[in-house]
Amino acid sequence: MSKTLEEPEEGLHPDVRPGARFNKVWIIPIIALLLGIWLVKHHIDNQGEVIIIRFENADGIKEGKTEVKCRNVNIGMVETIMLADDLAVDVEVRVKPQHLHLIRKDSRFWVEKPRVQGASISGLGTLVSGAFLQLDPGIGEEGAREFQGLESPPLTPRTVQGLRLTLTAERPGSIDIGSGIYYNDTLIGRVESRSFNMDTRTVNFGIFVEDKYRELITDNSLFWQVSGISLEVGPEGFALDLPSFDTLVAGRISVGVPEGIPPGETMPDEMVLALFKSKEEAQNTTFQGGVEFLLMLDRSLRGLSVGSPVEFRGLQVGRVGKIAYNLIEAGEVDIKKMPVLIQLDSRLMATHFPANILDEGPDGFEKALQAGLRASLKSSNLLTGQLFVDLDFGEANSDPIEKHYDLIVLPTENTGLESIQDQITSLLDKFNQLEIETLITKVGETSDEATRVLENVNHAMVSSKGVVADAQATLQEISSAVKSLNAILISEDTKSLSTDLRETLVRINKSLEPLSNDGAVYGDLRRTMDELRAAIRSIDRMTTEIGDKPNSLLFGKDANTKKIPRARR
C-alpha cells in the first residue's frame, strides 16, 4: 500500500516557468505620470519669463490686471508691484515665451494713459480700456531683463526708420518734446526728448527726422529756433510772421543750408549739432573771413553795431567786425575819429564776383583804392535808425595808402542826411561871414542919392529960369551918381556877394536833390511809409479775423468762407 503511494512520487516533475516582467496594472500610473510631466513642462514653457521695470511711481498699474502690449497685442501681464528702498517702484512683468524675442537691451517701456503735452494729445483710448504698459522692442541684443521705465512715451519707436540727431542749446526758449522740425515750412520731424546737461549747462534735444526727408539734412545744415509771433524791422522794411497754433504753444525748429553754401553730404545718425537762437545767429556762424579794412569815422555811430552788413552797390559782401579805439596804436588815437573794422566774407565775394577779380589778391584792392573805392554809412531803415557800411567808387585817389597794424585804411565820405546837414551848415557859415550890413548901407545911400537927382531934374523941368545952368548941374550930379554906383558894383564885396549867392544856391539845390520826387531819400521814405501802411492793414485784418472767429487761432482760416462786407466806421 505504501509502495503504491511512493511510485507516483518518483514520476512527478515540477513545472518551473519565469514570472511576468511587466504587469499591465502599471500602464495607467505610468501614463498619468507622463501626462503630469508634460503638463508641468507645458505650463513652464507657456509661463514665460519675468522682467523687472522700474518707474518713479505706479500710477495706473495694478497687479494681475495691467497688461503689457506691443502694437496693441497682449504679450504679458503685471504680476507684482514692489516699493524699493530708494522709493522707486519695481514692477515684475511676466512676458509670454513666444514674445521674449521682443525684449532687447534697448527696449523701452512706459505707461500708456491719457496725456496732454505741448501741442500733442495721446492715450485717449485708455479712458475706456484702462492704462497698460506699452513696449517699444528696440533693435539691440536679446537677453536683458531689467529696464528703466519712461515717464513720457517716445514720439517714434526705434524700429521706425529715420534720422536721429541731438541738438544742443544754451537758451532753449519754448522748444519742448513734440515741437516740430520744419524745412521750408514743411514738417519733416519732431523733438523726441529733452534733457539738461549739468556739465555743460546746456539743454539737449533728441530729434527724429522721417526717413523720406533724410537727404534734406546734410553736414552743412543749420538748425535754429522759431518761437511765437515775430515782427522784424530790417533794411527791407517790416516782416510780420504769424505762426500756426502748435508753434505758438510748443515752438518749432527750422533747418536749412545758408545761401551760397553747397548742400553737402548726407548727415549720419547720432550726430550732435548746435541749435541757434535765430536764423541770423545761425547764418553768422557761416562767415568765412577774408580781407579786412579799417574805417576812421568822424560822426556818431548810433545805429551801427557789430555784425551790421557791409554792402557793395546793394550786394552784401561782409560785416562789421569790431568798433573800438584799440584797433589802432595808442599813440595814434584821434579821439575825433572812431575806428571801425569791416570784414569781407570770402564766400559771399566768391558768390558775387568772378574768379579773375578775386585772384588779384591784395594788389587788386590797392588798385581799387587808387581807382576811388570809398566807404560810407547809410541808413538801412529811417524808422529804426539802423546803419550799414556801403562800398562804392568815387573820384580817383592818388594819395598814399594809409595802414594801421597792417590794416588798410579805407577812405570814407559822408552821404545821405548827414551830408545834407553838413552842407547846409557850411552854407549858413558862409552867409554869416558876408558883410551884408555894409552892402545894404551902401545900396541905401545910392538909392537916396538917385532920389535927390530925380528931384533936381523935376525942379529943372518946371523952372523957367536957369534951365541951361540947372541942366548942366543935373548932368554933373547924374554923372557923379553913376560913378558912385559903378564904384559900388565893381567893388570886391559886391562881386563876392554875387558869387557866394550863386554857389550857395547851387549847393542848396544839390543838397536837396535826394529829397526831391526822384531822390533816394524821398524814395526810401515813400517805401517805408507804404510798408508801414501794409503792416497796419495786415494787423487790422488779423484782429478783424480773430474778432469774427476766435477759434481761427486753433483751426486756421476757413478757405471756403466768404467775406461779409463791412460798413465803414
C-alpha positions as CSV (number, residue, x, y, z in Angstrom):
1,M,0.0,0.0,0.0
2,S,2.8,2.4,0.9
3,K,4.7,1.4,-2.2
4,T,1.8,2.1,-4.4
5,L,1.8,5.6,-2.9
6,E,5.5,6.1,-3.5
7,E,5.5,5.2,-7.2
8,P,3.7,8.3,-8.3
9,E,6.2,10.5,-6.4
10,E,9.0,9.1,-8.5
11,G,7.3,10.0,-11.8
12,L,6.3,13.6,-10.9
13,H,8.4,16.8,-12.0
14,P,7.8,20.5,-11.0
15,D,6.7,22.9,-13.8
16,V,9.1,25.8,-13.4
17,R,8.2,28.9,-15.5
18,P,9.6,32.6,-15.4
19,G,7.3,35.2,-13.8
20,A,5.9,38.2,-15.9
21,R,8.3,41.2,-16.1
22,F,5.6,43.9,-16.6
23,N,2.3,44.0,-15.0
24,K,-0.4,45.6,-17.1
25,V,-1.7,47.2,-14.0
26,W,1.2,49.8,-14.1
27,I,0.2,51.1,-17.5
28,I,-2.3,53.6,-16.1
29,P,0.0,55.1,-13.4
30,I,2.8,55.5,-16.0
31,I,0.6,57.3,-18.4
32,A,-0.6,59.6,-15.6
33,L,3.0,60.4,-14.7
34,L,4.0,61.2,-18.2
35,L,0.9,63.3,-18.7
36,G,1.7,65.2,-15.5
37,I,5.3,65.8,-16.6
38,W,4.1,67.1,-20.0
39,L,1.6,69.4,-18.3
40,V,4.3,70.8,-16.0
41,K,6.6,71.4,-18.9
42,H,3.9,73.0,-20.9
43,H,2.9,75.2,-18.0
44,I,6.5,76.3,-17.5
45,D,7.0,76.8,-21.2
46,N,3.8,78.9,-21.5
47,Q,4.5,80.8,-18.4
48,G,7.4,82.8,-20.0
49,E,10.0,84.8,-18.0
50,V,9.8,87.6,-15.5
51,I,11.4,91.0,-16.3
52,I,11.7,94.0,-13.9
53,I,10.7,97.5,-14.9
54,R,11.5,100.5,-12.6
55,F,9.2,103.5,-12.5
56,E,9.1,106.6,-10.4
57,N,5.5,105.7,-9.3
58,A,2.9,103.1,-10.0
59,D,0.2,105.4,-11.2
60,G,-2.3,103.4,-13.3
61,I,-0.6,100.0,-12.8
62,K,-2.4,97.1,-11.0
63,E,-1.2,93.6,-10.1
64,G,-2.8,90.9,-12.2
65,K,-4.8,93.4,-14.3
66,T,-2.4,95.7,-16.1
67,E,-1.4,94.2,-19.5
68,V,1.8,94.6,-21.4
69,K,1.2,95.3,-25.1
70,C,3.3,95.8,-28.2
71,R,1.4,97.4,-31.1
72,N,-1.8,96.8,-29.1
73,V,-1.1,93.0,-28.9
74,N,-1.0,91.4,-25.4
75,I,2.4,90.0,-24.7
76,G,2.4,89.7,-20.9
77,M,0.9,90.7,-17.6
78,V,2.0,92.6,-14.5
79,E,2.4,90.1,-11.6
80,T,3.9,92.1,-8.7
81,I,4.5,95.7,-7.7
82,M,7.1,96.4,-5.1
83,L,8.4,99.6,-3.4
84,A,12.3,99.7,-3.5
85,D,14.5,101.1,-0.8
86,D,15.1,104.3,-2.8
87,L,11.2,104.8,-3.1
88,A,11.2,103.8,-6.7
89,V,8.7,101.2,-7.9
90,D,9.8,97.9,-9.3
91,V,7.2,96.2,-11.5
92,E,7.6,92.5,-12.2
93,V,6.1,91.6,-15.6
94,R,5.8,88.1,-16.9
95,V,6.2,88.0,-20.7
96,K,4.8,85.2,-22.8
97,P,7.6,82.9,-24.2
98,Q,6.6,83.4,-27.8
99,H,7.3,87.2,-27.4
100,L,10.5,87.0,-25.4
101,H,12.5,87.9,-28.6
102,L,11.0,91.3,-28.4
103,I,12.7,92.0,-25.1
104,R,16.1,93.6,-26.1
105,K,18.8,95.7,-24.5
106,D,17.4,99.0,-25.8
107,S,13.7,98.1,-25.3
108,R,11.6,100.9,-23.8
109,F,8.5,100.6,-21.5
110,W,6.1,103.3,-20.5
111,V,2.6,103.6,-19.1
112,E,0.1,104.3,-21.8
113,K,-2.5,106.7,-20.4
114,P,-4.2,110.0,-21.4
115,R,-1.6,112.8,-21.8
116,V,-1.6,116.4,-23.0
117,Q,1.9,117.5,-23.6
118,G,2.7,120.7,-25.6
119,A,0.7,120.6,-28.8
120,S,0.2,116.8,-28.7
121,I,-2.6,114.7,-27.1
122,S,-2.2,110.9,-26.7
123,G,-3.6,107.9,-25.0
124,L,-7.3,108.9,-25.3
125,G,-8.2,105.2,-25.9
126,T,-7.2,104.2,-22.4
127,L,-10.2,106.3,-21.0
128,V,-12.3,103.2,-21.8
129,S,-9.8,100.3,-21.7
130,G,-7.7,101.5,-18.8
131,A,-4.0,102.1,-18.6
132,F,-1.5,99.5,-19.8
133,L,2.3,99.1,-20.3
134,Q,3.5,99.7,-23.8
135,L,6.6,98.1,-25.3
136,D,8.9,99.6,-27.9
137,P,11.0,96.5,-28.8
138,G,14.2,98.2,-30.0
139,I,16.9,96.8,-32.2
140,G,19.6,95.8,-29.6
141,E,20.7,92.4,-28.4
142,E,18.4,90.0,-26.6
143,G,18.7,88.8,-23.0
144,A,18.2,91.9,-20.9
145,R,15.7,91.5,-18.0
146,E,15.9,94.8,-16.1
147,F,14.8,98.2,-17.6
148,Q,14.2,101.8,-16.6
149,G,10.6,102.8,-17.5
150,L,9.9,106.1,-19.3
151,E,7.7,108.6,-17.6
152,S,6.7,110.0,-21.1
153,P,6.1,108.0,-24.2
154,P,8.6,108.4,-27.1
155,L,7.1,110.0,-30.2
156,T,8.6,107.4,-32.6
157,P,9.5,103.8,-32.0
158,R,13.2,102.8,-32.5
159,T,12.1,100.4,-35.2
160,V,10.8,103.2,-37.4
161,Q,13.4,104.2,-40.0
162,G,14.6,107.8,-39.9
163,L,17.4,110.2,-38.9
164,R,18.0,110.7,-35.2
165,L,20.2,113.6,-34.0
166,T,21.0,115.6,-30.9
167,L,20.7,119.4,-30.8
168,T,22.4,121.4,-28.0
169,A,21.1,124.9,-27.0
170,E,22.1,127.3,-24.3
171,R,18.7,129.1,-24.4
172,P,16.0,126.6,-25.4
173,G,13.1,129.0,-25.4
174,S,9.7,127.3,-25.8
175,I,11.2,124.3,-27.6
176,D,10.0,121.1,-25.9
177,I,9.0,117.5,-26.6
178,G,6.7,117.4,-29.6
179,S,8.0,120.6,-31.2
180,G,8.1,120.2,-35.0
181,I,11.2,120.2,-37.2
182,Y,10.5,122.3,-40.4
183,Y,12.3,122.6,-43.7
184,N,10.9,125.4,-45.8
185,D,7.7,125.4,-43.7
186,T,7.3,121.6,-44.3
187,L,7.0,119.4,-41.2
188,I,9.8,116.7,-41.5
189,G,10.2,115.5,-37.9
190,R,9.7,116.1,-34.2
191,V,11.6,116.6,-31.0
192,E,11.6,113.3,-29.1
193,S,13.4,114.1,-25.8
194,R,14.7,117.0,-23.7
195,S,17.4,116.8,-21.0
196,F,19.7,119.1,-19.2
197,N,23.4,118.6,-19.2
198,M,24.9,119.6,-15.8
199,D,28.5,119.6,-17.1
200,T,28.0,122.0,-20.0
201,R,24.9,123.8,-18.6
202,T,23.1,123.3,-21.9
203,V,19.8,121.6,-22.9
204,N,20.0,118.6,-25.2
205,F,17.2,117.8,-27.6
206,G,16.8,114.4,-29.3
207,I,15.1,114.9,-32.6
208,F,13.8,112.5,-35.3
209,V,13.5,113.2,-39.0
210,E,11.4,111.0,-41.2
211,D,13.3,108.7,-43.5
212,K,11.8,110.2,-46.7
213,Y,13.3,113.6,-45.7
214,R,16.6,112.2,-44.6
215,E,18.5,113.6,-47.6
216,L,17.4,117.2,-46.8
217,I,19.7,117.1,-43.7
218,T,23.4,117.5,-44.7
219,D,26.6,118.3,-42.9
220,N,26.1,122.0,-44.0
221,S,22.6,122.2,-42.5
222,L,21.9,124.6,-39.6
223,F,19.1,124.4,-37.0
224,W,17.5,127.5,-35.4
225,Q,14.5,128.2,-33.2
226,V,11.3,129.8,-34.3
227,S,9.1,130.8,-31.4
228,G,5.9,132.9,-31.2
229,I,4.9,135.9,-33.3
230,S,7.8,137.6,-34.9
231,L,7.8,141.3,-36.1
232,E,11.1,142.2,-37.7
233,V,12.1,145.6,-38.8
234,G,15.1,145.4,-41.2
235,P,16.6,147.1,-44.2
236,E,13.8,145.8,-46.4
237,G,11.0,147.1,-44.0
238,F,8.5,145.2,-41.8
239,A,8.1,141.4,-41.7
240,L,5.2,140.0,-39.7
241,D,5.3,136.3,-39.1
242,L,2.2,134.8,-37.5
243,P,2.9,131.0,-36.9
244,S,0.4,128.2,-36.5
245,F,-1.2,127.3,-33.2
246,D,1.2,124.4,-32.4
247,T,4.1,126.7,-33.0
248,L,2.7,129.2,-30.6
249,V,2.2,126.5,-27.9
250,A,5.3,124.3,-28.4
251,G,7.6,126.3,-30.6
252,R,9.3,124.9,-33.7
253,I,12.8,124.3,-35.1
254,S,13.7,125.2,-38.7
255,V,16.6,123.7,-40.6
256,G,18.3,124.8,-43.9
257,V,21.5,125.5,-45.7
258,P,22.6,129.1,-45.8
259,E,22.6,130.8,-49.2
260,G,25.9,130.5,-51.1
261,I,26.9,127.3,-49.3
262,P,26.9,123.9,-51.2
263,P,24.3,121.3,-50.0
264,G,27.0,119.0,-48.6
265,E,26.8,115.3,-47.8
266,T,24.0,113.4,-46.1
267,M,24.1,113.7,-42.3
268,P,24.9,110.4,-40.4
269,D,22.9,109.2,-37.3
270,E,23.6,110.2,-33.7
271,M,25.4,113.5,-34.6
272,V,25.5,116.3,-32.0
273,L,24.8,119.8,-33.5
274,A,24.1,123.3,-32.2
275,L,20.6,124.8,-32.0
276,F,20.8,128.5,-32.6
277,K,18.5,131.2,-31.1
278,S,17.6,132.7,-34.5
279,K,18.3,132.4,-38.2
280,E,20.6,135.4,-38.2
281,E,22.7,133.9,-35.4
282,A,22.9,130.7,-37.4
283,Q,24.0,132.4,-40.6
284,N,26.7,134.4,-38.8
285,T,28.4,131.2,-37.9
286,T,29.0,130.5,-41.7
287,F,31.1,133.7,-42.0
288,Q,34.4,132.9,-43.8
289,G,36.9,135.7,-43.1
290,G,38.7,137.4,-45.9
291,V,40.2,140.8,-46.4
292,E,39.8,143.3,-43.6
293,F,39.7,147.1,-43.8
294,L,39.8,149.9,-41.2
295,L,37.4,152.9,-41.3
296,M,38.1,156.1,-39.5
297,L,34.7,157.8,-39.0
298,D,34.2,161.3,-37.5
299,R,30.4,161.0,-36.9
300,S,28.0,159.4,-34.5
301,L,27.8,155.6,-34.9
302,R,24.5,155.1,-33.2
303,G,22.6,152.5,-35.3
304,L,25.9,150.7,-36.4
305,S,26.7,147.6,-34.4
306,V,29.0,144.6,-34.7
307,G,27.5,142.3,-37.3
308,S,25.9,145.1,-39.3
309,P,26.1,144.3,-43.1
310,V,28.8,145.6,-45.4
311,E,27.4,146.0,-49.0
312,F,28.9,146.9,-52.4
313,R,26.2,148.5,-54.5
314,G,23.4,146.6,-52.8
315,L,25.3,143.2,-52.6
316,Q,26.2,142.0,-49.1
317,V,29.9,141.2,-49.1
318,G,30.8,141.3,-45.4
319,R,30.0,142.6,-41.9
320,V,31.3,145.0,-39.2
321,G,33.7,143.0,-37.1
322,K,34.7,145.4,-34.3
323,I,34.2,149.0,-33.2
324,A,36.9,150.2,-30.7
325,Y,39.7,152.7,-30.3
326,N,42.2,149.9,-29.6
327,L,42.1,148.9,-33.2
328,I,45.0,151.4,-33.7
329,E,48.1,152.2,-31.7
330,A,47.6,154.2,-28.6
331,G,49.9,157.0,-29.7
332,E,48.0,157.5,-33.0
333,V,44.5,157.6,-31.5
334,D,42.4,160.6,-32.7
335,I,39.5,160.9,-30.3
336,K,37.5,162.7,-33.0
337,K,37.6,159.6,-35.3
338,M,36.2,156.2,-34.3
339,P,38.0,153.2,-35.8
340,V,35.6,150.6,-37.3
341,L,36.9,147.2,-38.6
342,I,35.0,145.7,-41.5
343,Q,35.5,142.1,-42.7
344,L,34.8,140.8,-46.2
345,D,33.3,137.3,-46.5
346,S,35.2,135.3,-49.0
347,R,32.2,133.0,-49.5
348,L,30.0,136.0,-50.4
349,M,32.7,137.5,-52.5
350,A,33.0,134.3,-54.5
351,T,29.3,134.3,-54.9
352,H,29.0,137.8,-56.3
353,F,32.3,138.3,-58.2
354,P,34.1,136.3,-60.9
355,A,37.2,134.4,-60.1
356,N,39.6,136.6,-62.2
357,I,38.8,139.6,-59.9
358,L,39.2,137.7,-56.7
359,D,42.6,136.2,-57.8
360,E,44.2,139.6,-57.9
361,G,44.8,139.5,-54.1
362,P,45.9,142.5,-52.0
363,D,47.2,144.2,-55.1
364,G,43.7,144.2,-56.5
365,F,42.3,146.0,-53.5
366,E,45.1,148.6,-53.7
367,K,44.2,149.2,-57.3
368,A,40.6,149.6,-56.3
369,L,41.6,152.2,-53.7
370,Q,43.5,154.1,-56.3
371,A,40.5,153.9,-58.6
372,G,38.4,155.6,-55.9
373,L,36.9,152.9,-53.7
374,R,35.2,154.6,-50.8
375,A,33.1,153.6,-47.8
376,S,30.2,155.5,-46.3
377,L,27.5,154.9,-43.7
378,K,24.0,154.7,-45.0
379,S,20.6,154.3,-43.3
380,S,19.0,150.9,-43.8
381,N,15.8,151.9,-42.1
382,L,14.8,155.5,-41.4
383,L,12.4,154.5,-38.6
384,T,14.8,152.3,-36.6
385,G,17.9,154.3,-37.4
386,Q,19.9,151.1,-38.4
387,L,23.0,151.8,-40.4
388,F,25.2,149.7,-42.7
389,V,28.5,150.3,-44.5
390,D,28.3,150.9,-48.2
391,L,31.2,150.5,-50.6
392,D,31.3,152.3,-53.9
393,F,33.7,154.1,-56.3
394,G,34.2,157.8,-56.3
395,E,36.9,160.1,-57.7
396,A,40.3,158.6,-58.3
397,N,42.7,158.8,-55.4
398,S,46.4,159.4,-55.8
399,D,47.2,159.8,-52.0
400,P,49.4,157.1,-50.5
401,I,47.6,154.2,-48.8
402,E,47.4,154.5,-45.0
403,K,47.8,151.4,-42.8
404,H,47.4,150.6,-39.1
405,Y,48.6,147.2,-37.8
406,D,48.8,146.1,-41.4
407,L,45.2,147.0,-42.0
408,I,44.4,149.2,-45.0
409,V,42.6,152.4,-44.0
410,L,39.7,152.8,-46.4
411,P,38.8,156.4,-47.3
412,T,35.3,157.4,-46.2
413,E,32.8,160.1,-47.2
414,N,29.6,161.4,-45.8
415,T,26.4,160.7,-47.7
416,G,22.7,160.9,-47.2
417,L,21.1,163.1,-44.5
418,E,24.5,163.6,-42.7
419,S,25.9,165.1,-45.9
420,I,22.9,167.4,-46.4
421,Q,23.2,168.6,-42.8
422,D,26.9,169.3,-43.3
423,Q,26.3,171.2,-46.5
424,I,23.6,173.3,-45.0
425,T,25.8,174.1,-42.0
426,S,28.6,175.2,-44.3
427,L,26.3,177.4,-46.3
428,L,25.0,179.1,-43.2
429,D,28.6,179.7,-42.1
430,K,29.4,181.5,-45.4
431,F,26.2,183.6,-45.1
432,N,27.3,184.7,-41.7
433,Q,30.8,185.7,-43.0
434,L,29.4,188.0,-45.6
435,E,29.3,191.8,-44.7
436,I,25.7,192.1,-45.6
437,E,25.0,195.1,-43.4
438,T,27.8,197.2,-45.1
439,L,26.4,196.3,-48.5
440,I,22.9,197.2,-47.5
441,T,24.1,200.6,-46.2
442,K,25.9,201.4,-49.5
443,V,22.9,200.4,-51.5
444,G,20.7,202.6,-49.3
445,E,23.0,205.6,-49.8
446,T,23.0,205.1,-53.6
447,S,19.2,205.0,-53.6
448,D,19.0,208.3,-51.6
449,E,21.4,210.0,-54.0
450,A,19.4,208.8,-57.0
451,T,16.2,210.2,-55.4
452,R,17.8,213.6,-55.0
453,V,18.9,213.6,-58.6
454,L,15.3,212.9,-59.8
455,E,14.0,215.7,-57.6
456,N,16.5,218.1,-59.2
457,V,15.5,217.0,-62.7
458,N,11.9,217.7,-61.9
459,H,12.7,221.0,-60.4
460,A,14.7,221.9,-63.5
461,M,11.9,221.0,-65.9
462,V,9.3,223.1,-64.2
463,S,11.6,226.0,-63.6
464,S,11.8,228.6,-66.4
465,K,14.9,230.3,-65.3
466,G,18.4,229.0,-65.5
467,V,17.4,226.0,-67.5
468,V,20.7,225.5,-69.0
469,A,22.6,226.0,-65.8
470,D,20.4,223.7,-63.9
471,A,20.6,221.1,-66.7
472,Q,24.4,221.2,-66.6
473,A,24.3,220.9,-62.8
474,T,21.9,218.0,-63.1
475,L,24.1,216.2,-65.7
476,Q,27.0,216.6,-63.3
477,E,25.0,215.2,-60.5
478,I,23.8,212.2,-62.6
479,S,27.4,211.6,-63.7
480,S,28.5,211.7,-60.1
481,A,25.8,209.3,-59.1
482,V,26.6,206.9,-61.9
483,K,30.2,206.9,-60.9
484,S,29.3,206.1,-57.3
485,L,27.0,203.3,-58.4
486,N,29.8,201.9,-60.7
487,A,32.2,202.1,-57.8
488,I,29.8,200.0,-55.7
489,L,29.1,197.5,-58.4
490,I,32.8,196.9,-59.2
491,S,33.8,196.7,-55.5
492,E,35.2,193.3,-54.3
493,D,32.4,193.0,-51.7
494,T,29.7,193.2,-54.4
495,K,31.4,190.7,-56.6
496,S,32.0,188.2,-53.8
497,L,28.3,188.6,-52.8
498,S,27.1,187.6,-56.3
499,T,29.5,184.6,-56.5
500,D,28.7,183.4,-53.0
501,L,25.0,183.7,-53.6
502,R,25.2,181.7,-56.8
503,E,27.4,179.0,-55.2
504,T,25.1,178.9,-52.2
505,L,22.0,178.4,-54.4
506,V,23.8,175.7,-56.3
507,R,24.8,173.8,-53.2
508,I,21.4,174.1,-51.7
509,N,19.9,172.8,-54.8
510,K,22.3,169.9,-54.9
511,S,21.8,169.1,-51.2
512,L,18.0,169.0,-51.6
513,E,18.1,166.7,-54.7
514,P,17.9,163.5,-52.6
515,L,14.7,164.9,-51.0
516,S,13.1,165.6,-54.4
517,N,10.5,163.3,-56.0
518,D,13.2,161.5,-57.9
519,G,15.7,161.4,-54.9
520,A,16.8,158.4,-53.0
521,V,15.8,159.7,-49.6
522,Y,12.3,160.5,-50.9
523,G,12.0,157.1,-52.4
524,D,13.1,155.4,-49.1
525,L,10.6,157.5,-47.1
526,R,7.8,156.6,-49.5
527,R,8.6,152.9,-49.5
528,T,8.9,152.9,-45.7
529,M,5.5,154.5,-45.4
530,D,4.0,152.1,-47.9
531,E,5.4,149.1,-45.9
532,L,4.2,150.7,-42.6
533,R,0.6,151.0,-44.1
534,A,0.8,147.5,-45.4
535,A,1.8,146.2,-42.0
536,I,-1.0,148.1,-40.3
537,R,-3.5,146.7,-42.8
538,S,-2.2,143.2,-42.1
539,I,-2.6,143.6,-38.4
540,D,-6.0,145.1,-38.8
541,R,-7.1,142.1,-41.0
542,M,-5.7,139.7,-38.4
543,T,-7.5,141.4,-35.5
544,T,-10.8,141.5,-37.5
545,E,-10.5,137.8,-38.4
546,I,-9.8,136.9,-34.7
547,G,-12.7,139.1,-33.6
548,D,-15.1,137.4,-36.1
549,K,-13.8,133.9,-35.5
550,P,-11.7,133.5,-32.3
551,N,-11.2,129.7,-33.0
552,S,-9.2,130.6,-36.1
553,L,-6.2,130.6,-33.9
554,L,-6.8,126.9,-33.3
555,F,-8.2,125.7,-36.6
556,G,-7.0,128.4,-39.1
557,K,-8.9,130.4,-41.6
558,D,-11.6,128.5,-43.5
559,A,-10.7,128.9,-47.2
560,N,-14.4,128.4,-48.2
561,T,-15.7,131.2,-46.0
562,K,-17.0,134.1,-48.0
563,K,-16.1,137.6,-46.7
564,I,-19.1,139.6,-45.3
565,P,-18.9,143.2,-46.5
566,R,-18.5,145.6,-43.6
567,A,-19.8,149.1,-43.3
568,R,-17.4,152.0,-42.9
569,R,-16.7,153.0,-39.4
